[in-house]
Amino acid sequence: MNFELTEEQESVKSMLRRFVDKEIIPNMREWDRQGHFEPSVLKKLADLQLMGVCIPEEYGGAGMDYNTLAIVCEELERGDTAYRTAVSVHTGLNSMTLLQWGTEEQKWKYLVPQAQGEKIGAFGLTEPNAGSDVAAMNTTAVLTGDHYILNGSKTWISLCDVADHFLIFAKTDPGLAHKGISAFVVERTFEGVETKAIKGKLGIRAGNTGEVFLSDVKVPVANRIGEEGEGFKIAMSALDNGRFTVAAGAVGLISASLEASLKYCHERQTFGTEIGRHQLVQQMIAKMSANLEISRLLVFKAGWLKNKGIRNTKETSLAKWIACNAAFEAANDAVQIHGANGYSDEFPVERYLRNSKAPVIYEGTREIHTIMQGEYALGYREDKPLRKNLPAWPFEKTSVH
């Protein structure tokens, strides 16, 4: 592995850092207070070709590698988790799944406008009674002629009121548990689709999160992704991509917590000296610094495997588990370093702490990832080849159009 960023990656990192400093950070306190998601940020990211950063150029993307996607997520989370989440869901969970599993017709109809940022994609797996236990989902899809009729609801759906396309998972054969799940692209304009935002969240208050309701929604057979019964495999492969972006975002949150803490350590004095001179403060700073390096390396290893087209469920799970835990600890320590000031939104670290809690829950709780890593180590879990793999980078043209 080469640990140096390429010239292109350095350019993207610098460009996005300037963007975040100008477009996001100055507005975040008010957006967070108001619970306001600003859609124009996504339009500006699209103008920078970052809504399809790792989608091949032939499908409207920028054609960059998967670690460049990680860099984008890291820098966005330095601004706020809400906008990293938007890219995680739109690109990681939805667009990369279409790239891996979609037909040419589906890619041209849905992936191309998403990669260009003209349309926004969301991901609908979680239900009120089905989170980690995916097989417990109640949403159904009944084949009727050339359509499926979908009924059910999804919850904790990021971009619920913003998305144009939803990647929805439903049971086509409820008697087969997880083997009876299938995946569908559902357009917001389909009759019977309704959404409602969730208010009163602990963190990511500036993010649009909510519920999706499906009432006798007619979805063409042509909108089924993969074969009937492949939905669970498709969902798990999508989570490999989503978890990768969440882990990368966690690196950004550690970085933001460290930056804020270093600044405060030099500005604040107690007992006649900068608080950074105190050893217990240095201990917290040292832990943040170490976890930043560890987490970034774990993310880049998973991205390196993605670039090679190698399945990386184990490595991505490890990166997500370690980086998200480290981000929570870093934000918590950053508040401690700021003392009473850390309890006020006059400083960003209280928002970092609130935002850091969600990623240790969604896309696989830390407990689920702990079990996964234990099972890998004991030999109880083994990753089997998938029917379709995420394309390796550099991308080769495969389109017949």
MARSEMI-823722 format. One record per residue (C-alpha): residue number from 0; residue in one letter; x, y, z. Coordinates in steps of 0.001 Angstrom, whole numbers, plus 500000, padded with zeros to 6 digits. Layout:
N
<NUM, A, <X, Y, Z>>;
...
***
This chain:
401
<0, M, <500000, 500000, 500000>>;
<1, N, <501114, 503534, 499209>>;
<2, F, <500216, 505829, 502098>>;
<3, E, <500715, 509047, 500124>>;
<4, L, <497689, 510762, 498629>>;
<5, T, <497779, 511170, 494880>>;
<6, E, <497902, 514639, 493362>>;
<7, E, <494221, 514276, 492442>>;
<8, Q, <493289, 513236, 495983>>;
<9, E, <495236, 516154, 497473>>;
<10, S, <493424, 518490, 495084>>;
<11, V, <489999, 517117, 496051>>;
<12, K, <490854, 517338, 499758>>;
<13, S, <492000, 520972, 499463>>;
<14, M, <489035, 521955, 497316>>;
<15, L, <486518, 520382, 499655>>;
<16, R, <488185, 521834, 502758>>;
<17, R, <487771, 525304, 501259>>;
<18, F, <484173, 524488, 500362>>;
<19, V, <483342, 523275, 503871>>;
<20, D, <485022, 526290, 505477>>;
<21, K, <483020, 528663, 503262>>;
<22, E, <479653, 526978, 502699>>;
<23, I, <478993, 524784, 505734>>;
<24, I, <480882, 525720, 508899>>;
<25, P, <479748, 529390, 509050>>;
<26, N, <476105, 528262, 508878>>;
<27, M, <476116, 525140, 511012>>;
<28, R, <475214, 526581, 514396>>;
<29, E, <472021, 528148, 513021>>;
<30, W, <471157, 525193, 510800>>;
<31, D, <471620, 522874, 513778>>;
<32, R, <469533, 525097, 516059>>;
<33, Q, <466730, 525290, 513493>>;
<34, G, <466899, 521644, 512452>>;
<35, H, <467366, 522898, 508898>>;
<36, F, <468767, 520808, 506051>>;
<37, E, <470061, 523008, 503239>>;
<38, P, <469524, 521277, 499848>>;
<39, S, <471605, 523874, 497997>>;
<40, V, <474717, 522285, 499552>>;
<41, L, <474016, 519135, 497535>>;
<42, K, <473604, 521192, 494364>>;
<43, K, <476981, 522826, 494972>>;
<44, L, <478576, 519432, 495638>>;
<45, A, <477076, 518223, 492350>>;
<46, D, <478629, 521205, 490580>>;
<47, L, <481982, 520009, 491952>>;
<48, Q, <481248, 516477, 490601>>;
<49, L, <481252, 515080, 494139>>;
<50, M, <477780, 513505, 494233>>;
<51, G, <479136, 510790, 491956>>;
<52, V, <482794, 511005, 492893>>;
<53, C, <483507, 507260, 492562>>;
<54, I, <480979, 506477, 489819>>;
<55, P, <482530, 505795, 486376>>;
<56, E, <482479, 508686, 483925>>;
<57, E, <480370, 506677, 481485>>;
<58, Y, <477566, 506775, 484062>>;
<59, G, <477885, 510477, 484764>>;
<60, G, <480344, 510330, 487674>>;
<61, A, <483807, 511751, 488239>>;
<62, G, <485470, 508334, 487867>>;
<63, M, <487706, 508743, 490923>>;
<64, D, <488727, 505908, 493225>>;
<65, Y, <486998, 504747, 496386>>;
<66, N, <489533, 506298, 498740>>;
<67, T, <488740, 509661, 497179>>;
<68, L, <485156, 509031, 498279>>;
<69, A, <486562, 508463, 501788>>;
<70, I, <488389, 511795, 501616>>;
<71, V, <485176, 513542, 500563>>;
<72, C, <483284, 512014, 503502>>;
<73, E, <486046, 512878, 505962>>;
<74, E, <486093, 516519, 504923>>;
<75, L, <482301, 516850, 504841>>;
<76, E, <481969, 515466, 508357>>;
<77, R, <484512, 518017, 509520>>;
<78, G, <481784, 520494, 508595>>;
<79, D, <478816, 518510, 509870>>;
<80, T, <477609, 514931, 509961>>;
<81, A, <474398, 515880, 508135>>;
<82, Y, <476137, 516528, 504822>>;
<83, R, <478450, 513553, 505078>>;
<84, T, <475348, 511466, 505735>>;
<85, A, <473751, 512834, 502578>>;
<86, V, <476701, 511687, 500473>>;
<87, S, <476912, 508376, 502347>>;
<88, V, <473289, 507575, 501544>>;
<89, H, <473085, 509014, 498037>>;
<90, T, <476445, 507689, 496819>>;
<91, G, <477436, 504856, 499156>>;
<92, L, <474138, 503113, 499818>>;
<93, N, <472186, 503928, 496669>>;
<94, S, <474351, 504829, 493658>>;
<95, M, <477124, 502323, 494336>>;
<96, T, <474485, 499616, 494748>>;
<97, L, <473010, 500493, 491359>>;
<98, L, <476527, 500406, 489907>>;
<99, Q, <477097, 496935, 491343>>;
<100, W, <473701, 495300, 490825>>;
<101, G, <471742, 497355, 488294>>;
<102, T, <471121, 496482, 484667>>;
<103, E, <472374, 498805, 481938>>;
<104, E, <468860, 500167, 481532>>;
<105, Q, <468556, 500832, 485287>>;
<106, K, <471953, 502511, 485379>>;
<107, W, <471088, 504850, 482548>>;
<108, K, <467665, 505654, 483957>>;
<109, Y, <468601, 506106, 487625>>;
<110, L, <472357, 506018, 488204>>;
<111, V, <473370, 508620, 485616>>;
<112, P, <471141, 511452, 486919>>;
<113, Q, <472134, 510566, 490499>>;
<114, A, <475854, 510621, 489697>>;
<115, Q, <475380, 514017, 488085>>;
<116, G, <473473, 515251, 491127>>;
<117, E, <470335, 515957, 489108>>;
<118, K, <468421, 513409, 491193>>;
<119, I, <468955, 512363, 494811>>;
<120, G, <468888, 508755, 496000>>;
<121, A, <467949, 507310, 499413>>;
<122, F, <467987, 503859, 501013>>;
<123, G, <465045, 502121, 502671>>;
<124, L, <465914, 499055, 504748>>;
<125, T, <465137, 499854, 508408>>;
<126, E, <461595, 499493, 509732>>;
<127, P, <459997, 500224, 513123>>;
<128, N, <460457, 496553, 514109>>;
<129, A, <463357, 495610, 511847>>;
<130, G, <466782, 497128, 512398>>;
<131, S, <469663, 494751, 513038>>;
<132, D, <467147, 491909, 512511>>;
<133, V, <466583, 492585, 508809>>;
<134, A, <464530, 489416, 508307>>;
<135, A, <461845, 490836, 510619>>;
<136, M, <460786, 493423, 508039>>;
<137, N, <457071, 493621, 507275>>;
<138, T, <457099, 495536, 503992>>;
<139, T, <455782, 493312, 501200>>;
<140, A, <455978, 493280, 497419>>;
<141, V, <453344, 491225, 495588>>;
<142, L, <453802, 490501, 491883>>;
<143, T, <450731, 491442, 489865>>;
<144, G, <451228, 491249, 486115>>;
<145, D, <454074, 493552, 485092>>;
<146, H, <454089, 495362, 488453>>;
<147, Y, <454772, 494696, 492108>>;
<148, I, <452428, 496157, 494705>>;
<149, L, <454412, 497424, 497696>>;
<150, N, <452928, 497998, 501150>>;
<151, G, <454709, 498893, 504362>>;
<152, S, <456822, 501579, 505964>>;
<153, K, <460465, 502438, 506523>>;
<154, T, <461942, 504561, 509289>>;
<155, W, <465134, 506481, 510050>>;
<156, I, <465505, 507136, 506337>>;
<157, S, <468038, 509854, 505588>>;
<158, L, <466998, 512326, 502861>>;
<159, C, <463397, 511113, 503189>>;
<160, D, <461921, 514479, 502113>>;
<161, V, <464720, 515283, 499669>>;
<162, A, <465251, 512095, 497680>>;
<163, D, <463807, 511476, 494209>>;
<164, H, <464593, 507736, 494190>>;
<165, F, <464362, 505246, 497065>>;
<166, L, <466101, 501864, 497078>>;
<167, I, <463420, 499917, 498948>>;
<168, F, <463695, 496384, 500346>>;
<169, A, <460540, 494296, 500677>>;
<170, K, <459541, 490665, 501095>>;
<171, T, <458442, 488972, 497886>>;
<172, D, <458162, 485660, 499781>>;
<173, P, <457499, 486271, 503498>>;
<174, G, <457851, 482554, 504252>>;
<175, L, <461561, 482526, 503367>>;
<176, A, <462715, 485094, 505965>>;
<177, H, <465828, 486922, 504704>>;
<178, K, <465954, 484745, 501572>>;
<179, G, <462562, 486141, 500536>>;
<180, I, <463661, 489793, 500384>>;
<181, S, <463954, 491681, 497091>>;
<182, A, <465125, 495194, 496168>>;
<183, F, <463318, 497873, 494151>>;
<184, V, <463821, 501420, 492919>>;
<185, V, <460772, 503413, 493995>>;
<186, E, <460293, 506922, 492652>>;
<187, R, <458870, 509624, 494891>>;
<188, T, <456289, 510399, 492196>>;
<189, F, <454781, 506903, 492343>>;
<190, E, <451249, 507047, 493699>>;
<191, G, <451040, 505901, 497316>>;
<192, V, <454480, 507148, 498424>>;
<193, E, <454502, 509532, 501384>>;
<194, T, <457282, 510780, 503658>>;
<195, K, <457438, 512475, 507047>>;
<196, A, <460458, 513936, 508845>>;
<197, I, <461390, 512856, 512370>>;
<198, K, <461824, 515761, 514776>>;
<199, G, <463488, 515988, 518194>>;
<200, K, <466659, 514056, 517396>>;
<201, L, <469590, 514065, 519808>>;
<202, G, <472063, 514831, 517038>>;
<203, I, <472424, 515393, 513295>>;
<204, R, <469641, 517925, 513750>>;
<205, A, <470494, 519598, 510457>>;
<206, G, <469966, 516320, 508620>>;
<207, N, <466708, 515337, 506955>>;
<208, T, <465686, 511999, 508504>>;
<209, G, <462254, 510429, 508627>>;
<210, E, <459744, 507816, 507571>>;
<211, V, <458627, 506516, 504189>>;
<212, F, <455112, 505115, 503842>>;
<213, L, <454151, 502794, 500975>>;
<214, S, <450456, 502231, 500320>>;
<215, D, <449602, 500017, 497328>>;
<216, V, <452546, 501453, 495393>>;
<217, K, <452780, 500052, 491862>>;
<218, V, <456429, 499409, 490977>>;
<219, P, <457318, 498074, 487509>>;
<220, V, <459085, 494731, 487353>>;
<221, A, <461815, 496599, 485465>>;
<222, N, <462556, 498454, 488719>>;
<223, R, <463509, 495328, 490623>>;
<224, I, <467257, 495332, 491343>>;
<225, G, <468758, 491865, 490942>>;
<226, E, <466680, 488708, 491103>>;
<227, E, <463824, 487929, 493460>>;
<228, G, <465257, 486807, 496782>>;
<229, E, <468593, 488591, 496295>>;
<230, G, <467546, 491586, 498359>>;
<231, F, <469397, 490541, 501509>>;
<232, K, <472669, 490063, 499616>>;
<233, I, <472156, 493376, 497863>>;
<234, A, <471433, 495127, 501151>>;
<235, M, <474524, 493681, 502814>>;
<236, S, <476749, 494674, 499895>>;
<237, A, <475215, 498160, 500029>>;
<238, L, <476078, 498336, 503723>>;
<239, D, <479696, 497498, 502889>>;
<240, N, <479738, 500759, 500948>>;
<241, G, <477650, 502757, 503393>>;
<242, R, <479707, 501615, 506378>>;
<243, F, <482868, 502580, 504529>>;
<244, T, <481613, 506148, 504125>>;
<245, V, <480410, 506283, 507753>>;
<246, A, <483856, 505181, 508951>>;
<247, A, <485486, 507813, 506746>>;
<248, G, <483149, 510417, 508170>>;
<249, A, <484095, 509356, 511691>>;
<250, V, <487708, 510135, 510799>>;
<251, G, <486545, 513641, 509924>>;
<252, L, <484785, 513986, 513277>>;
<253, I, <487922, 512903, 515143>>;
<254, S, <489882, 515448, 513120>>;
<255, A, <487370, 518209, 513879>>;
<256, S, <487385, 517364, 517600>>;
<257, L, <491178, 517415, 517634>>;
<258, E, <491409, 520710, 515732>>;
<259, A, <488935, 522407, 518063>>;
<260, S, <490693, 521009, 521133>>;
<261, L, <494163, 522066, 520010>>;
<262, K, <492935, 525584, 519358>>;
<263, Y, <491276, 525780, 522767>>;
<264, C, <494314, 524269, 524523>>;
<265, H, <496463, 527164, 523298>>;
<266, E, <493856, 529839, 524040>>;
<267, R, <492620, 528806, 527478>>;
<268, Q, <494803, 529239, 530549>>;
<269, T, <494414, 527820, 534059>>;
<270, F, <496813, 528064, 536969>>;
<271, G, <498908, 530510, 534955>>;
<272, T, <499570, 528295, 531926>>;
<273, E, <497919, 527009, 528750>>;
<274, I, <495696, 524033, 529549>>;
<275, G, <497612, 522075, 526941>>;
<276, R, <500486, 521971, 529436>>;
<277, H, <498440, 519843, 531809>>;
<278, Q, <499262, 516156, 531478>>;
<279, L, <495716, 514820, 531679>>;
<280, V, <494724, 517168, 528856>>;
<281, Q, <497728, 515943, 526881>>;
<282, Q, <496544, 512388, 527480>>;
<283, M, <493205, 513168, 525803>>;
<284, I, <494952, 514950, 522930>>;
<285, A, <497323, 512016, 522485>>;
<286, K, <494426, 509547, 522324>>;
<287, M, <492655, 511652, 519712>>;
<288, S, <495830, 511887, 517631>>;
<289, A, <496462, 508139, 517800>>;
<290, N, <492858, 507230, 516999>>;
<291, L, <492862, 509630, 514059>>;
<292, E, <495799, 507798, 512487>>;
<293, I, <494471, 504323, 513326>>;
<294, S, <490990, 505031, 511993>>;
<295, R, <492205, 506658, 508784>>;
<296, L, <494494, 503711, 508047>>;
<297, L, <491660, 501221, 508597>>;
<298, V, <489422, 503195, 506229>>;
<299, F, <492095, 503454, 503553>>;
<300, K, <492793, 499709, 503792>>;
<301, A, <489119, 498988, 503106>>;
<302, G, <489202, 501494, 500235>>;
<303, W, <492355, 499856, 498856>>;
<304, L, <490511, 496527, 498739>>;
<305, K, <487529, 498197, 497051>>;
<306, N, <489858, 499639, 494423>>;
<307, K, <491079, 496111, 493699>>;
<308, G, <487539, 494755, 493441>>;
<309, I, <488058, 492507, 496483>>;
<310, R, <485203, 491906, 498896>>;
<311, N, <485907, 493852, 502081>>;
<312, T, <483036, 493136, 504485>>;
<313, K, <485397, 492229, 507341>>;
<314, E, <487730, 495186, 506844>>;
<315, T, <484912, 497686, 506397>>;
<316, S, <483152, 496392, 509509>>;
<317, L, <486369, 496795, 511506>>;
<318, A, <486918, 500333, 510203>>;
<319, K, <483338, 501321, 510984>>;
<320, W, <483439, 499848, 514490>>;
<321, I, <486802, 501313, 515499>>;
<322, A, <486443, 504725, 513835>>;
<323, C, <482918, 505414, 515113>>;
<324, N, <483829, 504419, 518669>>;
<325, A, <486936, 506605, 518434>>;
<326, A, <484893, 509542, 517124>>;
<327, F, <482490, 509264, 520064>>;
<328, E, <485425, 509210, 522496>>;
<329, A, <487141, 512125, 520741>>;
<330, A, <484020, 514286, 520826>>;
<331, N, <483429, 513416, 524469>>;
<332, D, <487021, 514320, 525359>>;
<333, A, <486770, 517523, 523328>>;
<334, V, <483805, 518618, 525455>>;
<335, Q, <485786, 517743, 528598>>;
<336, I, <488760, 519796, 527415>>;
<337, H, <486470, 522765, 526780>>;
<338, G, <484981, 522426, 530278>>;
<339, A, <481793, 524410, 530805>>;
<340, N, <482266, 526072, 527409>>;
<341, G, <481975, 522637, 525815>>;
<342, Y, <478408, 522476, 527075>>;
<343, S, <477400, 525502, 524981>>;
<344, D, <476737, 525639, 521257>>;
<345, E, <478935, 528736, 521141>>;
<346, F, <481617, 526088, 520576>>;
<347, P, <481173, 523283, 518016>>;
<348, V, <482265, 520404, 520237>>;
<349, E, <478867, 519917, 521895>>;
<350, R, <477422, 519349, 518409>>;
<351, Y, <480222, 516922, 517632>>;
<352, L, <479306, 514902, 520711>>;
<353, R, <475605, 514804, 519858>>;
<354, N, <476352, 513895, 516248>>;
<355, S, <478840, 511189, 517204>>;
<356, K, <476230, 508977, 518870>>;
<357, A, <474190, 508050, 515797>>;
<358, P, <477045, 506395, 513829>>;
<359, V, <477678, 503876, 516626>>;
<360, I, <474053, 502793, 516133>>;
<361, Y, <473192, 502964, 512434>>;
<362, E, <474518, 500736, 509646>>;
<363, G, <475328, 498060, 512176>>;
<364, T, <475520, 498851, 515885>>;
<365, R, <478905, 498623, 517557>>;
<366, E, <477600, 495453, 519210>>;
<367, I, <476819, 493879, 515830>>;
<368, H, <480286, 494762, 514537>>;
<369, T, <481872, 493399, 517707>>;
<370, I, <480115, 490079, 517123>>;
<371, M, <481093, 490093, 513442>>;
<372, Q, <484777, 490592, 514230>>;
<373, G, <484655, 487873, 516894>>;
<374, E, <483064, 485453, 514446>>;
<375, Y, <485661, 486255, 511775>>;
<376, A, <488489, 485653, 514261>>;
<377, L, <486960, 482348, 515447>>;
<378, G, <486291, 481117, 511929>>;
<379, Y, <482506, 481092, 512378>>;
<380, R, <481988, 483712, 509648>>;
<381, E, <483244, 483556, 506075>>;
<382, D, <482534, 485946, 503200>>;
<383, K, <481279, 484067, 500161>>;
<384, P, <481619, 485429, 496614>>;
<385, L, <478728, 487539, 495347>>;
<386, R, <477078, 487141, 491955>>;
<387, K, <478130, 490697, 491125>>;
<388, N, <481068, 492635, 492524>>;
<389, L, <481619, 496353, 492850>>;
<390, P, <483800, 497258, 489836>>;
<391, A, <487508, 497648, 490499>>;
<392, W, <489251, 500963, 489865>>;
<393, P, <490407, 502283, 487364>>;
<394, F, <487066, 501641, 485774>>;
<395, E, <486819, 499884, 482433>>;
<396, K, <484028, 500883, 480073>>;
<397, T, <481368, 498201, 479883>>;
<398, S, <478359, 500150, 478655>>;
<399, V, <476797, 499144, 475356>>;
<400, H, <475174, 502568, 474939>>;
***
